[in-house]
Amino acid sequence: MKFGSIRWQTISLLAIILTFSLLAGAASAPAPSIGKRIVVSLDGDPPSLDGHENALISGGIVLPHLYDKLVEFDANSNIVPQLATSWTTSSDGLTWTFKLRTGHRFHDGTPVNAAAVKASFDRMLNPQNPFYRRTLFEAITRITVVDDNTIAFSTEKPYGFVPNILANPTASIVSPTAAAKVDFRTFGVFPVGSGPYFFREWVRGTRIVLQKNRNHWAAANNNIDVIEFRPILEDSARAVGLETGEIDFVTSIAPQEAKRLGGNSRLQVFNMPRVRIQGVYVNVTKRPFNDVRVRQAIAHAIDKKAIVDTFLAGFARTAESPLPRGVWPFKAQQDFQYNVNRAKQLLTEAGFPNGFNATMWVPVGTYVASQQISEAIADQLRRVGINLKLEVMDATQWLTLLRSRNQQQSNLEMTYYGWGTHTAEADYALRLVYHSDNFAPKCCNRNFYSNREVDQLLDRGLVAVNDRDRRAAYERAQELIWRDQPWIYIFAVNHAVVAKRGFKDVAILPVEWIHFRDAQFD
Amino acid sequence: MLAYVLRRLGHVLVTLIGISIIVFVSLHLTPGDPAAMLGGSQASDEEIAQLRKIYGLNQPLPVQYLSWAGRVLHGDFGISFRAGRPIGPDLAHAFPISVYLALGGLFLAVAIGIPAGVLAAVHRDRAIDLTVMGLSVAGMSMPVFWISLIMVLFFSLQLGWLPSSGWGEFRHFILPAVSISLASLALLARMTRSMMVEAMLEDFVRTARAKGAPDRSVQYKHALRSVLPPIVTAIGLRFGLLVGGAVITETVFSVPGLGRMVVQAVGARDFPTVQGGVLLIAAAVSIINLAVDLLHVFVDPRVRYT
């Protein structure tokens, strides 16, 4: 190689010119996304599009388009028909019978009948298969094909929330013929359902494209032909995408960004309720948190409204009950109003007139603004003499600390914490978290709250056959838990969704998934 | 030469084994159970035990490592904890994207940085020199995250020329490539300048001048040529850095490259993806370093490998 014979300067000049001409040549306006194609951002690339495997919200937003379920939630968390057109309960409350829509087919042509629906559930519930979310369905003991268009679900004890669990994305109905042909992993990448959109393309980390299924019974309900989902990890990148017009619909964004984008006349902001409650979770077996007056004092010492306004830009609602609105049967409770004097008085009564020191875990990356909110809480509690040491940690480390220890080993004093109820009913929201049968590590009572009366009410609500008895049990349980404040409930989070103007009837559900099955876009 | 290459490849292999063990051990030492993350906050103990079994996390560590290493030797990178799917195809998708981006960034850095450095050295202490050096300080000290967002605001939002995110077409490639090139560009410009300034004072340059060689020929044929070896080494090192280190750029511009994939996987404790991704990056860096050393034969006539 002879360097000397080459005119290096000319070459580098050419390279510079070439670079800039490429820069200029590539400069073209972004393709307009008018008409029947929409671009929707996701927070991340879903791990899989297998309806049975999903656990993450990013997947939960794609799945309702690919798959039908027997039933679905509406905007008020009521159960509405989907594949099932009607359903009945036997008088003993042990059998739920669903009538199926006739003549519908999966995207591969397989008829959607009772046998296919049963095959789909058998696949999800089979312990040999790697779908760990099946424990949500453990109340169901038998699934029976009654006739071609009728399917029955049996439980050992009455379980009033069968339709609620069947409305969960994990209960998506997959094509049994397509699923039998390939292994689980392949099916997760080439999913086949019966939903209003079929799968067209998945370019890893870049886009998932779905195409309208014109044979779907609900095809006429919306005017969107193609949905392109794009994983965009950064809030600011999603915001710019909306502003440049590259993105039509952002399924979630930081509340502050949503507020700012609300000032843009070409955009619309949706501030919609979700079934997720946030607060400070305390180990009720450890001193001083074992005294209910201390917990109530903390509740009085936190200015919840200020937190909602400042860190959530109004995309939340101060907590009104251990249940968020949108979980049946929500009942608003008497607020522990922000009152520093009352807090100090309660602390004095409990024997801590000068407050105390405690450690609070702060997970980052799981909850909106968890670190800023925790710092604000620490500031507010300092005013009543409670000095918090904040231990900030990543979500995985935090979850491991939280879940794996039993009462004797647990190091938990306080943590910033949240709980979402994707079934929109009180059993999931309360029994797992507050029943003393569910102490960690078994499940999710990780602050070891134990109230015999609450346990009994939760047991009674679970097996009650009629809605009135169940409602009574859960309303009373909410009261008792609220008074005990095993968490200091701060707020219920809202969806912060921003879209181009022109979207109508997008389902932004309290149960946290979002779909365009009945949406219009002009 | 061949013997030398083979010996170096042997070193690469040892390095990779060492790195894979370090990555494996440090992942397992990091607090946090991958099954706990996968299950989420609402999973029961039973669900977590199930997950641990599915992913073989219930086996002793040496068994886990050896079975992973054995599979990698057969070209199988294992199953991603998070996606439940073989990692191989995902790595094969993400790796070329990172390489492509790194090459683009490096091309800009070399094509602009080296001539700019030469120009600054030749016009030492004059306006051009001060401008180039000022810009290079800015290029090195501006955080990638910030300059990326500024470019997005200007070129995507204000002018509407380039897309703010995505991947697949050439126009998606420009902003990320510029973003990752800046620091390397600035570094190469500074390095070229300072070495050129010294070289221009050397006897052989004076000789070239004295014999009447034209200025450009003196600058590029004689002076630049003499300082190329360390610059080529620097380019090689930068390339390794860019392949694995474009995480911020990849995140801001939603580029589905390897860096972003590995960082996300660390957060989710997706061990096989981290191990596979880091191994690939390490292999790329080692091979590039080897290639750069071999390249010295061409840029420095004194170098002979035997």
Contacts between the chains, C-beta under 8 A, distances in Angstrom:
chain1	res1	chain2	res2	distance
A	1	B	298	5.0
A	3	B	221	7.0
A	3	B	225	5.4
A	3	B	228	7.8
A	3	B	299	7.7
A	4	B	221	4.9
A	4	B	225	7.4
A	7	B	216	7.9
A	7	B	220	8.0
A	8	B	220	4.3
A	8	B	221	7.8
A	8	B	224	6.9
A	9	B	115	7.1
A	9	B	216	5.4
A	9	B	219	7.8
A	9	B	220	5.8
A	12	B	111	6.0
A	12	B	114	6.7
A	12	B	115	4.1
A	13	B	115	7.3
A	15	B	107	7.7
A	15	B	111	3.7
A	15	B	112	7.9
A	16	B	111	5.9
A	16	B	112	6.0
A	16	B	115	7.2
A	19	B	107	7.7
A	19	B	108	6.2
A	19	B	111	6.1
A	19	B	112	7.3
A	22	B	170	7.5
A	22	B	174	7.4
A	23	B	174	5.8
A	26	B	161	8.0
A	26	B	162	6.9
A	26	B	170	5.4
A	26	B	171	4.2
A	26	B	174	5.6
A	27	B	155	7.9
A	27	B	159	7.7
A	27	B	161	3.6
A	27	B	162	6.2
A	27	B	171	7.5
A	28	B	161	7.3
A	28	B	171	6.7
A	29	B	160	5.4
A	29	B	161	7.8
A	30	B	160	6.8
A	30	B	163	5.7
A	44	B	264	7.3
A	45	B	256	7.5
A	47	B	80	7.4
A	47	B	82	4.9
A	47	B	83	3.9
A	47	B	84	6.4
A	47	B	85	7.6
A	48	B	83	6.0
A	48	B	84	5.8
A	48	B	85	6.8
A	53	B	84	6.4
A	55	B	38	7.6
A	55	B	39	7.7
A	55	B	40	5.9
A	130	B	54	4.9
A	130	B	84	6.5
A	132	B	38	7.9
A	132	B	39	6.7
A	132	B	43	7.1
A	132	B	47	4.7
A	132	B	50	4.8
A	132	B	51	5.4
A	132	B	54	7.4
A	133	B	47	7.4
A	135	B	43	7.9
A	135	B	44	5.8
A	135	B	46	6.1
A	135	B	47	5.3
A	184	B	84	7.1
A	185	B	79	7.7
A	185	B	84	6.3
A	185	B	85	4.5
A	185	B	86	6.7
A	188	B	83	7.6
A	188	B	84	6.6
A	188	B	85	6.3
A	189	B	85	6.8
A	203	B	168	7.0
A	203	B	256	7.9
A	204	B	90	5.9
A	204	B	93	4.9
A	204	B	94	7.5
A	204	B	256	6.0
A	205	B	93	7.5
A	205	B	94	7.0
A	205	B	167	7.5
A	205	B	254	7.9
A	205	B	256	2.5
A	205	B	260	7.6
A	205	B	261	7.3
A	206	B	166	6.7
A	206	B	167	5.0
A	206	B	168	6.2
A	206	B	254	7.8
A	206	B	256	5.3
A	207	B	166	7.8
A	230	B	165	7.5
A	230	B	166	6.6
A	230	B	254	7.0
A	231	B	254	6.9
A	231	B	256	7.9
A	232	B	165	5.6
A	232	B	254	4.8
A	233	B	251	5.4
A	233	B	254	6.8
A	233	B	260	7.5
A	233	B	264	7.7
A	234	B	251	5.8
A	234	B	252	5.9
A	234	B	254	7.6
A	236	B	149	6.3
A	236	B	252	7.8
A	237	B	152	7.5
A	237	B	164	6.5
A	237	B	165	5.1
A	237	B	251	8.0
A	237	B	252	6.0
A	237	B	253	7.3
A	237	B	254	6.0
A	240	B	152	5.3
A	240	B	153	7.1
A	240	B	156	6.1
A	240	B	157	5.8
A	240	B	164	4.5
A	240	B	165	7.6
A	241	B	164	5.6
A	241	B	165	5.9
A	243	B	157	5.5
A	244	B	156	5.0
A	244	B	157	5.5
A	244	B	160	6.5
A	244	B	163	7.5
A	244	B	164	5.5
A	246	B	156	7.9
A	246	B	163	5.8
A	246	B	164	6.2
A	246	B	165	7.1
A	246	B	166	7.3
A	365	B	267	6.6
A	366	B	41	7.7
A	393	B	31	7.9
A	394	B	32	6.8
A	394	B	267	6.6
A	395	B	37	6.7
A	395	B	267	7.3
A	396	B	31	8.0
A	396	B	32	3.4
A	396	B	33	7.2
A	396	B	34	7.2
A	396	B	36	6.6
A	396	B	37	4.2
A	396	B	267	7.1
A	396	B	268	7.1
A	396	B	269	4.9
A	397	B	30	7.6
A	397	B	31	4.3
A	397	B	32	4.1
A	398	B	32	8.0
A	399	B	32	7.3
A	399	B	33	7.6
A	399	B	36	4.4
A	399	B	37	6.0
A	399	B	40	7.7
A	399	B	41	6.1
A	400	B	31	6.4
A	400	B	32	4.9
A	400	B	33	4.3
A	400	B	36	4.6
A	400	B	37	8.0
A	401	B	31	7.6
A	402	B	41	7.5
A	403	B	36	5.7
A	403	B	41	7.6
A	403	B	45	7.9
A	403	B	48	7.3
A	404	B	33	6.9
A	404	B	36	7.0
A	418	B	41	7.7
A	419	B	41	7.4
A	419	B	42	7.4
A	420	B	42	7.5
A	432	B	42	7.1
A	432	B	44	7.9
A	440	B	45	8.0
A	441	B	45	4.7
A	442	B	44	6.4
A	442	B	45	4.9
A	442	B	46	8.0
A	443	B	44	4.3
A	443	B	45	6.5
A	444	B	41	7.4
A	444	B	42	6.2
A	444	B	44	7.3
